[in-house]
Amino acid sequence: MGKIIFNCSHGQEDPERAILPFVAANVAATAGQAAVVLLTIEGAWLCTKGYADPIKKDGFPDLQPLMTEFVENGGQVWGCGACTTPRGITEDDLVKGATIVGAAKVVEEIVMGATPIAFA
C-alpha cells in the first residue's frame, strides 16, 4: 500500500477547506493506509497548539478532535518548513503527532510513489 499525502492549505479563514483533508485522511488511516496531512500556507497554523480548537463547520466534525483521532489512527501531520518558518512556528509550538518537514521530504515521498491529493 502506498502513502497518500493530503494537502491542506487553509486554516481558520476557511473551516470547510481546513476540515475536509482531515476527514479524507482519517478515512484512509482508518482503512490501514499510510496517510499524511501536509499543512501549507495558512494551513501551517493547524499544526500549532490550540489553533484548531475553534474550527467548526455545520455538517462536518469539529477539527481538533478529528486531528487527534487521525493521529491516533496512525496518521501523520507534516507542517511545511517553508510555510512554518516565516510564520515563526517551531517544533515547540506543535500539537502531538505533528512534525515540520522540508520540501525535500515531500518530493522524496512523491518520487517513491506517494499519491498527493489537494482540496482546492
Secondary structure, 3 states (H helix, E strand, C coil): CCEEEEEECCCCCCHHHHHHHHHHHHHHHHCCCEEEEEECHHHHHHHECCCCCCCCCCCCCCHHHHHHHHHHCCCEEEEEHHHHHHHCCCHHHECCCEEEECHHHHHHHHHCCCEEEECC
